Each structure stands twice: as C-alpha cells, then as structure tokens.
Amino acid sequence: MAQKNRLQFIILGLLNIESKTGYDLTKAFDSDIGEFWTANHSQIYPLLKKMEQEQLITHHEIQAGPKLVKKSYDITPNGKELFEKWLKEPSEADNSHDEFILKLYFIDSKTSPLLPEMINEQKQARQEKLNHLKQQMKDKFPTEKTKQNQNGHYNVLKHAIQRENDYLKWLDEIK
C-alpha cells in the first residue's frame, strides 16, 4: 500500500481550525502536535507550496510589521473535502520509532551491565516528559468547559499522559 502523506493531513487539519502562517504551523509541531508527530520547516514549507498548487490551500498576505508581509494559509473547499475524507478512512496501526526499545531488543541478558543505566536514563527522560504533559494539561485545560470545547486535543493529551505512566510502570517491571 502506498504511504499517505500524513503531514499534508495534519496541515489541513490545523488550517481547518484557523488560518495560520508557515511559522505558526511550524510552531504547532514544537508544542501540541509535537507530542505525537514531528515535522520541521524544511518539510512544511515545500509541502505548503505543493498543496497550494494542488488547490488544497490558498494564502492571503498579512502585514506583520512596517516592512514585513507574511503569508497566512487557509484551507480551500477541496482541501476540506480531502481532509474530511481522510478523517473517515480507517487508521493504520503505526508504531513510532523508539530507540530505547530497539537497543533493549539487543540486550541478551537480564544481568547485562548496560541494562540498569539504560533503564534509569529512560525513566528520567520519561518522567520529565510526563511532568511536561501534566503541566500542559493544567495550562491548556483548566476548566471542564475548555475540555469540552477542545475534546480531541484534550483526549490526545490524556492519552499521552497515560502512555507515559504505562511506560514508567513497564520500566519498573523490567528492572
């Protein structure tokens, strides 16, 4: 099966919420979207150009300073139709790339001297990630109303917190 350009759908989804500049889209990957998907500007900007050529998005210019004009992108009806079609398609199971898991696979003995340090480093990194996610939850969803108004985002963040809790529990079990 051909690989879907999922980044295209993420961009369409973000633009379906509101108009954004390329910079705004890039920043979304540093915060919220970055919790489960990564992309950098070298991927985003060429794709924006391609998507505009395919009439999935359009842009308008905004004055950002006395001499600075930025492009702000909007989803088109064609883009909205493609995005909604994608939302209805079944999702493929896709495991993320976890380097720790890959390294762990090659540790042949529970008594390997590498194992304790590897596990401790991973526990520290996962705990830091969990703390960050919990702070995001507090900051972004302080009330029930914010949880209801951004239900999808709230549930993805809730899932990320559960994932990190489960990962930490698993690390304790394999010690």
N, C-alpha and C positions, 0 to 999 in steps of 0.2 A: 504494500500500500504506500502511496506517495506521502511524504511528510508534509503536513499542513504548516503554513507559515503562521504559527500561533501568535507571534509578535504583532502581526497585522491585526488580529482579532482583539488583542489587548489594547492596541491604539484605537481601534474603532470603538471599543467599549468605553475607554476614557473620554473620547470625544463625544460619545453618546450622552455622557453625563453633562459635559460642558465644553465649550471652546477652549483650546489650550495652545500655547506656543510650543515649539520644539523643546525649549528649555523646560517648560512645565512638564512635558511628557517625560523628559529625561529625569527630572527630579522625582517623579512618581515612582521610578524604579529605585531611587535611593531610600524611599520610605515605604509606603504601603504595599505596592506591588512587589517591591524588593524582598518582601517576606516570603514570597513563593515563586518569583520569576525574576530573572536578571536580564538586563539589556543595557547597552551603553550607547552614547550618542553616535558612534560610528556605525551602529546598526539602525538606529532610529531615523536619522536624517535622510539617508538614501531611500529608506522604505517610505518615508513621508512623500518624497518626490515621486516614487513609483505609484503609490496609492493615489496621488493627485492625478497622475497621468491616466490611471485606470478609472478615474471619476468616482472613487470611493470617498474621497475627502476633497475639500476646497479650502482656500485660505482667504483671509482678509488682512489688511495691514492695520497695525495699531501704532500710534505714536507713543514711544516709551521714554522719550526724553527730547531735548531740543533738536538733536540730530539723529537719534536712534529710532528706526522704524522696525518693528518686528512683525513676523507672520504669525497669525493666530489661525489655527486649523479648526475646521468644522466638518462633521460627518455629513455626507450627502444622502439623499433618499436611497441611492444604490448601495452606499456603504451601510446604511441602517438595515436594509433588506438582507445583505450578506451577513451582517453581524447577528441578526435575529435568526437566520437560517442556521448559523454556526451554533448558537445557543441551544437550538433544538436537537442537534445531532448528538448521538451517543459519544461519551468521552472515552478516550483510550486510556488504559492504565499505563502510567509512565512513571517509572521510578527515577527520582533525582540522583544526581551523581554525588555520592557520599564517599569521600576519600578515606575516611576512617574505616568504614565498612570494608572497603577494598583492601586496605592494609591488614585489617583484622582477619580477613579471609586467609591470608598467607602466614599467619602465626600458627605454627603447627603444634604447640604445646601450651597447656594452661599454666605451666611453670616458666614460660619464656620470660626472661628478664626485661624484655621490651613492653610486655603487657601492662604492668602497673602504671608506668609513666604514660603510656598511650591512653589508658583509661582515665587517669587523673587529668591529663590535658583536655581530653574530650569532655569530661564532667565540668571542668571550669568553663570551657567555651559554651557548653550547652546551658549552664546556669546563668552566664552573662546574657545569652540570647533570651532565656526565659524571663529574666529580670527586665530586659528591654521590652519584651512583648507585653508583660504585665503593666509596665508604665504606659505603653501605647494604649492599652485598654482603658486605663484610668483617664488618660488625656483625651482620647477620642470619643469615649462613650461614658460620660459622667452621669447620664440620666437614662431612664427607660425610654424616653422619647427619642434620644439620639440612637439608641439601639434599634428602635423600630423604624426610624427614618433611613437608616443605613444598614438594613438587615443583612445583606450579603457580606458587606465589609466586616460587620460585627462577627458573623459566623465564621468567616475565614480567619480572623484574628483569634477567636475562641478555639478553632481547630489547631492553629499554630501553637497556642499555649498548651493544649492537651498533648500535642505531638512532642513538645519539649519535655513535659512532665513524664510522658511514657518513655522517652529516650533516656532520661536520667534514671528512671526506675530500672530499665533494662541494663544500663551500665553498672548499677549496683549489683544486679543479679549475676553478671559475668565476671565480677572481680575474682 
